[in-house]
Amino acid sequence: MEELLPEFRAAVEGQIPEEGWLLLDLRALRPLISGKAPEEMKQLVFGYGLWVIVPEALPLTPLN
């Protein structure tokens, strides 16, 4: 998490499990994102309502 903005890191600290899925409500991050945040981060936080973070995803059938 070192590469994340300090605002984002503070908002999710302790919420990212070592394994398992994470459902993150981005509405709580919106007031924390400052004007100096990279445009890509602003688009992610303001463009979506939530993130579903899947630690490992595999297809049910092999993709050829």
PDB file of N, H, CA, C and O in Angstrom:
ATOM      1  N   MET A   1       0.816  -1.202   0.000  1.00  0.00           N
ATOM      2  CA  MET A   1       0.000   0.000   0.000  1.00  0.00           C
ATOM      3  C   MET A   1       0.853   1.257   0.000  1.00  0.00           C
ATOM      4  O   MET A   1       0.311   2.360   0.060  1.00  0.00           O
ATOM      5  N   GLU A   2       2.151   1.124  -0.065  1.00  0.00           N
ATOM      6  H   GLU A   2       2.591   0.227  -0.114  1.00  0.00           H
ATOM      7  CA  GLU A   2       3.031   2.286  -0.002  1.00  0.00           C
ATOM      8  C   GLU A   2       2.813   3.233  -1.165  1.00  0.00           C
ATOM      9  O   GLU A   2       3.018   4.439  -1.023  1.00  0.00           O
ATOM     10  N   GLU A   3       2.397   2.706  -2.327  1.00  0.00           N
ATOM     11  H   GLU A   3       2.232   1.727  -2.442  1.00  0.00           H
ATOM     12  CA  GLU A   3       2.264   3.536  -3.516  1.00  0.00           C
ATOM     13  C   GLU A   3       0.954   4.321  -3.537  1.00  0.00           C
ATOM     14  O   GLU A   3       0.759   5.145  -4.431  1.00  0.00           O
ATOM     15  N   LEU A   4       0.057   4.093  -2.587  1.00  0.00           N
ATOM     16  H   LEU A   4       0.216   3.423  -1.861  1.00  0.00           H
ATOM     17  CA  LEU A   4      -1.224   4.779  -2.564  1.00  0.00           C
ATOM     18  C   LEU A   4      -1.089   6.181  -1.971  1.00  0.00           C
ATOM     19  O   LEU A   4      -0.187   6.451  -1.178  1.00  0.00           O
ATOM     20  N   LEU A   5      -1.996   7.061  -2.367  1.00  0.00           N
ATOM     21  H   LEU A   5      -2.728   6.842  -3.012  1.00  0.00           H
ATOM     22  CA  LEU A   5      -2.028   8.399  -1.790  1.00  0.00           C
ATOM     23  C   LEU A   5      -2.253   8.309  -0.289  1.00  0.00           C
ATOM     24  O   LEU A   5      -2.946   7.402   0.172  1.00  0.00           O
ATOM     25  N   PRO A   6      -1.685   9.226   0.481  1.00  0.00           N
ATOM     26  CA  PRO A   6      -1.887   9.186   1.939  1.00  0.00           C
ATOM     27  C   PRO A   6      -3.369   9.209   2.329  1.00  0.00           C
ATOM     28  O   PRO A   6      -3.760   8.542   3.287  1.00  0.00           O
ATOM     29  N   GLU A   7      -4.196   9.968   1.603  1.00  0.00           N
ATOM     30  H   GLU A   7      -3.877  10.510   0.825  1.00  0.00           H
ATOM     31  CA  GLU A   7      -5.626  10.030   1.920  1.00  0.00           C
ATOM     32  C   GLU A   7      -6.289   8.667   1.742  1.00  0.00           C
ATOM     33  O   GLU A   7      -7.094   8.237   2.568  1.00  0.00           O
ATOM     34  N   PHE A   8      -5.937   8.005   0.658  1.00  0.00           N
ATOM     35  H   PHE A   8      -5.283   8.354  -0.013  1.00  0.00           H
ATOM     36  CA  PHE A   8      -6.514   6.695   0.391  1.00  0.00           C
ATOM     37  C   PHE A   8      -6.009   5.683   1.403  1.00  0.00           C
ATOM     38  O   PHE A   8      -6.787   4.892   1.936  1.00  0.00           O
ATOM     39  N   ARG A   9      -4.720   5.702   1.666  1.00  0.00           N
ATOM     40  H   ARG A   9      -4.088   6.344   1.233  1.00  0.00           H
ATOM     41  CA  ARG A   9      -4.123   4.755   2.602  1.00  0.00           C
ATOM     42  C   ARG A   9      -4.771   4.899   3.975  1.00  0.00           C
ATOM     43  O   ARG A   9      -5.072   3.897   4.624  1.00  0.00           O
ATOM     44  N   ALA A  10      -4.991   6.139   4.427  1.00  0.00           N
ATOM     45  H   ALA A  10      -4.747   6.953   3.900  1.00  0.00           H
ATOM     46  CA  ALA A  10      -5.608   6.365   5.738  1.00  0.00           C
ATOM     47  C   ALA A  10      -7.043   5.854   5.780  1.00  0.00           C
ATOM     48  O   ALA A  10      -7.494   5.350   6.808  1.00  0.00           O
ATOM     49  N   ALA A  11      -7.757   5.982   4.669  1.00  0.00           N
ATOM     50  H   ALA A  11      -7.391   6.392   3.834  1.00  0.00           H
ATOM     51  CA  ALA A  11      -9.160   5.572   4.633  1.00  0.00           C
ATOM     52  C   ALA A  11      -9.328   4.054   4.647  1.00  0.00           C
ATOM     53  O   ALA A  11     -10.335   3.555   5.150  1.00  0.00           O
ATOM     54  N   VAL A  12      -8.359   3.311   4.103  1.00  0.00           N
ATOM     55  H   VAL A  12      -7.542   3.717   3.694  1.00  0.00           H
ATOM     56  CA  VAL A  12      -8.511   1.857   4.018  1.00  0.00           C
ATOM     57  C   VAL A  12      -7.597   1.107   4.980  1.00  0.00           C
ATOM     58  O   VAL A  12      -7.582  -0.124   4.985  1.00  0.00           O
ATOM     59  N   GLU A  13      -6.851   1.822   5.777  1.00  0.00           N
ATOM     60  H   GLU A  13      -6.863   2.822   5.772  1.00  0.00           H
ATOM     61  CA  GLU A  13      -5.919   1.188   6.714  1.00  0.00           C
ATOM     62  C   GLU A  13      -6.642   0.140   7.561  1.00  0.00           C
ATOM     63  O   GLU A  13      -7.657   0.431   8.194  1.00  0.00           O
ATOM     64  N   GLY A  14      -6.121  -1.043   7.562  1.00  0.00           N
ATOM     65  H   GLY A  14      -5.297  -1.278   7.047  1.00  0.00           H
ATOM     66  CA  GLY A  14      -6.694  -2.115   8.364  1.00  0.00           C
ATOM     67  C   GLY A  14      -7.895  -2.803   7.740  1.00  0.00           C
ATOM     68  O   GLY A  14      -8.419  -3.751   8.325  1.00  0.00           O
ATOM     69  N   GLN A  15      -8.354  -2.363   6.574  1.00  0.00           N
ATOM     70  H   GLN A  15      -7.929  -1.593   6.099  1.00  0.00           H
ATOM     71  CA  GLN A  15      -9.517  -2.962   5.939  1.00  0.00           C
ATOM     72  C   GLN A  15      -9.146  -3.976   4.870  1.00  0.00           C
ATOM     73  O   GLN A  15      -9.988  -4.782   4.473  1.00  0.00           O
ATOM     74  N   ILE A  16      -7.915  -3.955   4.398  1.00  0.00           N
ATOM     75  H   ILE A  16      -7.231  -3.300   4.721  1.00  0.00           H
ATOM     76  CA  ILE A  16      -7.521  -4.862   3.338  1.00  0.00           C
ATOM     77  C   ILE A  16      -7.036  -6.173   3.970  1.00  0.00           C
ATOM     78  O   ILE A  16      -5.977  -6.206   4.596  1.00  0.00           O
ATOM     79  N   PRO A  17      -7.803  -7.239   3.807  1.00  0.00           N
ATOM     80  CA  PRO A  17      -7.431  -8.514   4.418  1.00  0.00           C
ATOM     81  C   PRO A  17      -6.263  -9.164   3.679  1.00  0.00           C
ATOM     82  O   PRO A  17      -6.013  -8.874   2.509  1.00  0.00           O
ATOM     83  N   GLU A  18      -5.570 -10.026   4.365  1.00  0.00           N
ATOM     84  H   GLU A  18      -5.773 -10.262   5.315  1.00  0.00           H
ATOM     85  CA  GLU A  18      -4.474 -10.776   3.738  1.00  0.00           C
ATOM     86  C   GLU A  18      -5.007 -11.696   2.647  1.00  0.00           C
ATOM     87  O   GLU A  18      -4.349 -11.913   1.629  1.00  0.00           O
ATOM     88  N   GLU A  19      -6.192 -12.231   2.865  1.00  0.00           N
ATOM     89  H   GLU A  19      -6.726 -12.055   3.692  1.00  0.00           H
ATOM     90  CA  GLU A  19      -6.839 -13.054   1.850  1.00  0.00           C
ATOM     91  C   GLU A  19      -8.334 -12.827   1.939  1.00  0.00           C
ATOM     92  O   GLU A  19      -8.842 -12.362   2.960  1.00  0.00           O
ATOM     93  N   GLY A  20      -9.011 -13.144   0.903  1.00  0.00           N
ATOM     94  H   GLY A  20      -8.598 -13.521   0.074  1.00  0.00           H
ATOM     95  CA  GLY A  20     -10.447 -12.914   0.853  1.00  0.00           C
ATOM     96  C   GLY A  20     -10.767 -11.658   0.059  1.00  0.00           C
ATOM     97  O   GLY A  20      -9.875 -10.906  -0.336  1.00  0.00           O
ATOM     98  N   TRP A  21     -12.032 -11.453  -0.162  1.00  0.00           N
ATOM     99  H   TRP A  21     -12.756 -12.064   0.158  1.00  0.00           H
ATOM    100  CA  TRP A  21     -12.503 -10.333  -0.956  1.00  0.00           C
ATOM    101  C   TRP A  21     -12.692  -9.105  -0.091  1.00  0.00           C
ATOM    102  O   TRP A  21     -12.871  -9.206   1.122  1.00  0.00           O
ATOM    103  N   LEU A  22     -12.651  -7.939  -0.729  1.00  0.00           N
ATOM    104  H   LEU A  22     -12.505  -7.857  -1.714  1.00  0.00           H
ATOM    105  CA  LEU A  22     -12.878  -6.675  -0.030  1.00  0.00           C
ATOM    106  C   LEU A  22     -13.876  -5.858  -0.837  1.00  0.00           C
ATOM    107  O   LEU A  22     -13.694  -5.669  -2.040  1.00  0.00           O
ATOM    108  N   LEU A  23     -14.921  -5.375  -0.193  1.00  0.00           N
ATOM    109  H   LEU A  23     -15.069  -5.528   0.784  1.00  0.00           H
ATOM    110  CA  LEU A  23     -15.886  -4.469  -0.786  1.00  0.00           C
ATOM    111  C   LEU A  23     -15.641  -3.107  -0.163  1.00  0.00           C
ATOM    112  O   LEU A  23     -15.826  -2.935   1.042  1.00  0.00           O
ATOM    113  N   LEU A  24     -15.225  -2.136  -0.969  1.00  0.00           N
ATOM    114  H   LEU A  24     -15.075  -2.276  -1.948  1.00  0.00           H
ATOM    115  CA  LEU A  24     -14.842  -0.825  -0.465  1.00  0.00           C
ATOM    116  C   LEU A  24     -15.797   0.231  -1.003  1.00  0.00           C
ATOM    117  O   LEU A  24     -15.877   0.441  -2.213  1.00  0.00           O
ATOM    118  N   ASP A  25     -16.523   0.897  -0.105  1.00  0.00           N
ATOM    119  H   ASP A  25     -16.458   0.726   0.878  1.00  0.00           H
ATOM    120  CA  ASP A  25     -17.438   1.979  -0.456  1.00  0.00           C
ATOM    121  C   ASP A  25     -16.616   3.241  -0.699  1.00  0.00           C
ATOM    122  O   ASP A  25     -16.016   3.777   0.232  1.00  0.00           O
ATOM    123  N   LEU A  26     -16.584   3.711  -1.923  1.00  0.00           N
ATOM    124  H   LEU A  26     -17.071   3.276  -2.680  1.00  0.00           H
ATOM    125  CA  LEU A  26     -15.749   4.853  -2.291  1.00  0.00           C
ATOM    126  C   LEU A  26     -16.338   6.195  -1.876  1.00  0.00           C
ATOM    127  O   LEU A  26     -15.629   7.201  -1.883  1.00  0.00           O
ATOM    128  N   ARG A  27     -17.603   6.233  -1.519  1.00  0.00           N
ATOM    129  H   ARG A  27     -18.179   5.416  -1.513  1.00  0.00           H
ATOM    130  CA  ARG A  27     -18.210   7.508  -1.114  1.00  0.00           C
ATOM    131  C   ARG A  27     -17.489   8.120   0.077  1.00  0.00           C
ATOM    132  O   ARG A  27     -17.405   9.344   0.184  1.00  0.00           O
ATOM    133  N   ALA A  28     -16.969   7.291   0.970  1.00  0.00           N
ATOM    134  H   ALA A  28     -17.037   6.297   0.883  1.00  0.00           H
ATOM    135  CA  ALA A  28     -16.256   7.806   2.139  1.00  0.00           C
ATOM    136  C   ALA A  28     -14.926   8.448   1.761  1.00  0.00           C
ATOM    137  O   ALA A  28     -14.409   9.279   2.507  1.00  0.00           O
ATOM    138  N   LEU A  29     -14.366   8.071   0.610  1.00  0.00           N
ATOM    139  H   LEU A  29     -14.787   7.395   0.004  1.00  0.00           H
ATOM    140  CA  LEU A  29     -13.088   8.626   0.172  1.00  0.00           C
ATOM    141  C   LEU A  29     -13.236   9.989  -0.492  1.00  0.00           C
ATOM    142  O   LEU A  29     -12.289  10.774  -0.501  1.00  0.00           O
ATOM    143  N   ARG A  30     -14.389  10.277  -1.037  1.00  0.00           N
ATOM    144  H   ARG A  30     -15.159   9.639  -1.029  1.00  0.00           H
ATOM    145  CA  ARG A  30     -14.552  11.494  -1.825  1.00  0.00           C
ATOM    146  C   ARG A  30     -14.171  12.768  -1.076  1.00  0.00           C
ATOM    147  O   ARG A  30     -13.481  13.610  -1.651  1.00  0.00           O
ATOM    148  N   PRO A  31     -14.586  12.953   0.175  1.00  0.00           N
ATOM    149  CA  PRO A  31     -14.184  14.180   0.871  1.00  0.00           C
ATOM    150  C   PRO A  31     -12.677  14.226   1.186  1.00  0.00           C
ATOM    151  O   PRO A  31     -12.133  15.296   1.457  1.00  0.00           O
ATOM    152  N   LEU A  32     -12.014  13.076   1.149  1.00  0.00           N
ATOM    153  H   LEU A  32     -12.456  12.206   0.929  1.00  0.00           H
ATOM    154  CA  LEU A  32     -10.596  13.016   1.494  1.00  0.00           C
ATOM    155  C   LEU A  32      -9.669  13.290   0.321  1.00  0.00           C
ATOM    156  O   LEU A  32      -8.496  13.604   0.523  1.00  0.00           O
ATOM    157  N   ILE A  33     -10.177  13.176  -0.901  1.00  0.00           N
ATOM    158  H   ILE A  33     -11.130  12.921  -1.064  1.00  0.00           H
ATOM    159  CA  ILE A  33      -9.345  13.370  -2.090  1.00  0.00           C
ATOM    160  C   ILE A  33      -9.151  14.862  -2.302  1.00  0.00           C
ATOM    161  O   ILE A  33     -10.114  15.609  -2.476  1.00  0.00           O
ATOM    162  N   SER A  34      -7.917  15.274  -2.285  1.00  0.00           N
ATOM    163  H   SER A  34      -7.136  14.666  -2.143  1.00  0.00           H
ATOM    164  CA  SER A  34      -7.597  16.697  -2.424  1.00  0.00           C
ATOM    165  C   SER A  34      -7.352  17.054  -3.891  1.00  0.00           C
ATOM    166  O   SER A  34      -7.284  16.180  -4.755  1.00  0.00           O
ATOM    167  N   GLY A  35      -7.221  18.340  -4.148  1.00  0.00           N
ATOM    168  H   GLY A  35      -7.275  19.050  -3.446  1.00  0.00           H
ATOM    169  CA  GLY A  35      -6.963  18.826  -5.491  1.00  0.00           C
ATOM    170  C   GLY A  35      -5.625  18.374  -6.040  1.00  0.00           C
ATOM    171  O   GLY A  35      -5.433  18.362  -7.256  1.00  0.00           O
ATOM    172  N   LYS A  36      -4.693  18.000  -5.170  1.00  0.00           N
ATOM    173  H   LYS A  36      -4.849  18.010  -4.182  1.00  0.00           H
ATOM    174  CA  LYS A  36      -3.367  17.574  -5.626  1.00  0.00           C
ATOM    175  C   LYS A  36      -3.317  16.093  -6.003  1.00  0.00           C
ATOM    176  O   LYS A  36      -2.279  15.599  -6.443  1.00  0.00           O
ATOM    177  N   ALA A  37      -4.427  15.391  -5.832  1.00  0.00           N
ATOM    178  H   ALA A  37      -5.270  15.793  -5.474  1.00  0.00           H
ATOM    179  CA  ALA A  37      -4.472  13.969  -6.182  1.00  0.00           C
ATOM    180  C   ALA A  37      -4.335  13.811  -7.692  1.00  0.00           C
ATOM    181  O   ALA A  37      -4.825  14.649  -8.449  1.00  0.00           O
ATOM    182  N   PRO A  38      -3.681  12.755  -8.130  1.00  0.00           N
ATOM    183  CA  PRO A  38      -3.571  12.504  -9.571  1.00  0.00           C
ATOM    184  C   PRO A  38      -4.955  12.364 -10.205  1.00  0.00           C
ATOM    185  O   PRO A  38      -5.887  11.866  -9.573  1.00  0.00           O
ATOM    186  N   GLU A  39      -5.078  12.801 -11.442  1.00  0.00           N
ATOM    187  H   GLU A  39      -4.321  13.205 -11.955  1.00  0.00           H
ATOM    188  CA  GLU A  39      -6.357  12.757 -12.152  1.00  0.00           C
ATOM    189  C   GLU A  39      -6.909  11.334 -12.228  1.00  0.00           C
ATOM    190  O   GLU A  39      -8.120  11.134 -12.131  1.00  0.00           O
ATOM    191  N   GLU A  40      -6.038  10.353 -12.400  1.00  0.00           N
ATOM    192  H   GLU A  40      -5.054  10.515 -12.479  1.00  0.00           H
ATOM    193  CA  GLU A  40      -6.473   8.953 -12.467  1.00  0.00           C
ATOM    194  C   GLU A  40      -7.150   8.530 -11.164  1.00  0.00           C
ATOM    195  O   GLU A  40      -8.160   7.827 -11.194  1.00  0.00           O
ATOM    196  N   MET A  41      -6.602   8.950 -10.019  1.00  0.00           N
ATOM    197  H   MET A  41      -5.781   9.521  -9.995  1.00  0.00           H
ATOM    198  CA  MET A  41      -7.199   8.610  -8.724  1.00  0.00           C
ATOM    199  C   MET A  41      -8.556   9.290  -8.571  1.00  0.00           C
ATOM    200  O   MET A  41      -9.498   8.679  -8.065  1.00  0.00           O
ATOM    201  N   LYS A  42      -8.668  10.535  -8.998  1.00  0.00           N
ATOM    202  H   LYS A  42      -7.903  11.032  -9.408  1.00  0.00           H
ATOM    203  CA  LYS A  42      -9.949  11.242  -8.916  1.00  0.00           C
ATOM    204  C   LYS A  42     -11.004  10.534  -9.767  1.00  0.00           C
ATOM    205  O   LYS A  42     -12.147  10.376  -9.338  1.00  0.00           O
ATOM    206  N   GLN A  43     -10.619  10.110 -10.967  1.00  0.00           N
ATOM    207  H   GLN A  43      -9.690  10.238 -11.315  1.00  0.00           H
ATOM    208  CA  GLN A  43     -11.565   9.424 -11.842  1.00  0.00           C
ATOM    209  C   GLN A  43     -12.040   8.116 -11.230  1.00  0.00           C
ATOM    210  O   GLN A  43     -13.214   7.768 -11.356  1.00  0.00           O
ATOM    211  N   LEU A  44     -11.156   7.394 -10.576  1.00  0.00           N
ATOM    212  H   LEU A  44     -10.202   7.676 -10.475  1.00  0.00           H
ATOM    213  CA  LEU A  44     -11.539   6.133  -9.946  1.00  0.00           C
ATOM    214  C   LEU A  44     -12.483   6.359  -8.771  1.00  0.00           C
ATOM    215  O   LEU A  44     -13.492   5.666  -8.642  1.00  0.00           O
ATOM    216  N   VAL A  45     -12.157   7.331  -7.911  1.00  0.00           N
ATOM    217  H   VAL A  45     -11.338   7.894  -8.016  1.00  0.00           H
ATOM    218  CA  VAL A  45     -12.952   7.548  -6.704  1.00  0.00           C
ATOM    219  C   VAL A  45     -14.298   8.199  -7.015  1.00  0.00           C
ATOM    220  O   VAL A  45     -15.313   7.841  -6.417  1.00  0.00           O
ATOM    221  N   PHE A  46     -14.311   9.160  -7.955  1.00  0.00           N
ATOM    222  H   PHE A  46     -13.487   9.450  -8.441  1.00  0.00           H
ATOM    223  CA  PHE A  46     -15.559   9.846  -8.279  1.00  0.00           C
ATOM    224  C   PHE A  46     -16.347   9.155  -9.387  1.00  0.00           C
ATOM    225  O   PHE A  46     -17.527   9.451  -9.575  1.00  0.00           O
ATOM    226  N   GLY A  47     -15.726   8.250 -10.115  1.00  0.00           N
ATOM    227  H   GLY A  47     -14.767   8.010  -9.963  1.00  0.00           H
ATOM    228  CA  GLY A  47     -16.390   7.580 -11.218  1.00  0.00           C
ATOM    229  C   GLY A  47     -17.089   6.289 -10.847  1.00  0.00           C
ATOM    230  O   GLY A  47     -17.876   5.761 -11.632  1.00  0.00           O
ATOM    231  N   TYR A  48     -16.810   5.772  -9.656  1.00  0.00           N
ATOM    232  H   TYR A  48     -16.171   6.201  -9.018  1.00  0.00           H
ATOM    233  CA  TYR A  48     -17.394   4.501  -9.220  1.00  0.00           C
ATOM    234  C   TYR A  48     -17.925   4.650  -7.800  1.00  0.00           C
ATOM    235  O   TYR A  48     -17.437   5.477  -7.029  1.00  0.00           O
ATOM    236  N   GLY A  49     -18.925   3.844  -7.462  1.00  0.00           N
ATOM    237  H   GLY A  49     -19.321   3.172  -8.089  1.00  0.00           H
ATOM    238  CA  GLY A  49     -19.497   3.873  -6.123  1.00  0.00           C
ATOM    239  C   GLY A  49     -18.796   2.928  -5.170  1.00  0.00           C
ATOM    240  O   GLY A  49     -18.731   3.183  -3.968  1.00  0.00           O
ATOM    241  N   LEU A  50     -18.268   1.829  -5.709  1.00  0.00           N
ATOM    242  H   LEU A  50     -18.321   1.622  -6.686  1.00  0.00           H
ATOM    243  CA  LEU A  50     -17.572   0.874  -4.859  1.00  0.00           C
ATOM    244  C   LEU A  50     -16.559   0.098  -5.679  1.00  0.00           C
ATOM    245  O   LEU A  50     -16.641   0.013  -6.905  1.00  0.00           O
ATOM    246  N   TRP A  51     -15.620  -0.453  -4.970  1.00  0.00           N
ATOM    247  H   TRP A  51     -15.554  -0.384  -3.974  1.00  0.00           H
ATOM    248  CA  TRP A  51     -14.632  -1.355  -5.576  1.00  0.00           C
ATOM    249  C   TRP A  51     -14.811  -2.715  -4.936  1.00  0.00           C
ATOM    250  O   TRP A  51     -15.033  -2.823  -3.730  1.00  0.00           O
ATOM    251  N   VAL A  52     -14.714  -3.748  -5.747  1.00  0.00           N
ATOM    252  H   VAL A  52     -14.533  -3.661  -6.727  1.00  0.00           H
ATOM    253  CA  VAL A  52     -14.645  -5.116  -5.244  1.00  0.00           C
ATOM    254  C   VAL A  52     -13.230  -5.585  -5.553  1.00  0.00           C
ATOM    255  O   VAL A  52     -12.858  -5.732  -6.718  1.00  0.00           O
ATOM    256  N   ILE A  53     -12.458  -5.816  -4.527  1.00  0.00           N
ATOM    257  H   ILE A  53     -12.760  -5.697  -3.581  1.00  0.00           H
ATOM    258  CA  ILE A  53     -11.072  -6.237  -4.698  1.00  0.00           C
ATOM    259  C   ILE A  53     -11.013  -7.745  -4.476  1.00  0.00           C
ATOM    260  O   ILE A  53     -11.309  -8.247  -3.392  1.00  0.00           O
ATOM    261  N   VAL A  54     -10.622  -8.448  -5.532  1.00  0.00           N
ATOM    262  H   VAL A  54     -10.381  -8.041  -6.413  1.00  0.00           H
ATOM    263  CA  VAL A  54     -10.542  -9.905  -5.520  1.00  0.00           C
ATOM    264  C   VAL A  54      -9.066 -10.279  -5.517  1.00  0.00           C
ATOM    265  O   VAL A  54      -8.358  -9.979  -6.478  1.00  0.00           O
ATOM    266  N   PRO A  55      -8.587 -10.925  -4.461  1.00  0.00           N
ATOM    267  CA  PRO A  55      -7.159 -11.218  -4.384  1.00  0.00           C
ATOM    268  C   PRO A  55      -6.661 -12.177  -5.462  1.00  0.00           C
ATOM    269  O   PRO A  55      -5.538 -12.038  -5.946  1.00  0.00           O
ATOM    270  N   GLU A  56      -7.478 -13.134  -5.834  1.00  0.00           N
ATOM    271  H   GLU A  56      -8.391 -13.247  -5.441  1.00  0.00           H
ATOM    272  CA  GLU A  56      -7.078 -14.080  -6.886  1.00  0.00           C
ATOM    273  C   GLU A  56      -8.324 -14.532  -7.610  1.00  0.00           C
ATOM    274  O   GLU A  56      -9.257 -15.044  -6.992  1.00  0.00           O
ATOM    275  N   ALA A  57      -8.344 -14.347  -8.915  1.00  0.00           N
ATOM    276  H   ALA A  57      -7.586 -13.931  -9.417  1.00  0.00           H
ATOM    277  CA  ALA A  57      -9.491 -14.764  -9.703  1.00  0.00           C
ATOM    278  C   ALA A  57      -9.015 -15.678 -10.842  1.00  0.00           C
ATOM    279  O   ALA A  57      -8.065 -15.365 -11.560  1.00  0.00           O
ATOM    280  N   LEU A  58      -9.685 -16.781 -10.978  1.00  0.00           N
ATOM    281  H   LEU A  58     -10.457 -17.036 -10.394  1.00  0.00           H
ATOM    282  CA  LEU A  58      -9.355 -17.733 -12.036  1.00  0.00           C
ATOM    283  C   LEU A  58     -10.616 -18.029 -12.834  1.00  0.00           C
ATOM    284  O   LEU A  58     -11.702 -18.066 -12.255  1.00  0.00           O
ATOM    285  N   PRO A  59     -10.511 -18.240 -14.143  1.00  0.00           N
ATOM    286  CA  PRO A  59     -11.699 -18.580 -14.927  1.00  0.00           C
ATOM    287  C   PRO A  59     -12.198 -19.976 -14.573  1.00  0.00           C
ATOM    288  O   PRO A  59     -11.413 -20.844 -14.192  1.00  0.00           O
ATOM    289  N   LEU A  60     -13.491 -20.184 -14.701  1.00  0.00           N
ATOM    290  H   LEU A  60     -14.128 -19.479 -15.011  1.00  0.00           H
ATOM    291  CA  LEU A  60     -14.064 -21.507 -14.440  1.00  0.00           C
ATOM    292  C   LEU A  60     -13.597 -22.515 -15.465  1.00  0.00           C
ATOM    293  O   LEU A  60     -13.387 -23.689 -15.160  1.00  0.00           O
ATOM    294  N   THR A  61     -13.438 -22.036 -16.686  1.00  0.00           N
ATOM    295  H   THR A  61     -13.608 -21.082 -16.933  1.00  0.00           H
ATOM    296  CA  THR A  61     -12.912 -22.895 -17.749  1.00  0.00           C
ATOM    297  C   THR A  61     -11.704 -22.180 -18.360  1.00  0.00           C
ATOM    298  O   THR A  61     -11.663 -20.951 -18.399  1.00  0.00           O
ATOM    299  N   PRO A  62     -10.735 -22.941 -18.830  1.00  0.00           N
ATOM    300  CA  PRO A  62      -9.543 -22.293 -19.424  1.00  0.00           C
ATOM    301  C   PRO A  62      -9.912 -21.439 -20.633  1.00  0.00           C
ATOM    302  O   PRO A  62     -10.751 -21.830 -21.445  1.00  0.00           O
ATOM    303  N   LEU A  63      -9.296 -20.297 -20.743  1.00  0.00           N
ATOM    304  H   LEU A  63      -8.615 -19.980 -20.083  1.00  0.00           H
ATOM    305  CA  LEU A  63      -9.503 -19.421 -21.896  1.00  0.00           C
ATOM    306  C   LEU A  63      -8.468 -19.771 -22.945  1.00  0.00           C
ATOM    307  O   LEU A  63      -7.270 -19.773 -22.663  1.00  0.00           O
ATOM    308  N   ASN A  64      -8.912 -20.062 -24.127  1.00  0.00           N
ATOM    309  H   ASN A  64      -9.885 -20.061 -24.356  1.00  0.00           H
ATOM    310  CA  ASN A  64      -7.995 -20.433 -25.206  1.00  0.00           C
ATOM    311  C   ASN A  64      -7.856 -19.320 -26.194  1.00  0.00           C
ATOM    312  O   ASN A  64      -7.123 -19.451 -27.174  1.00  0.00           O
TER     313      ASN A  64
END
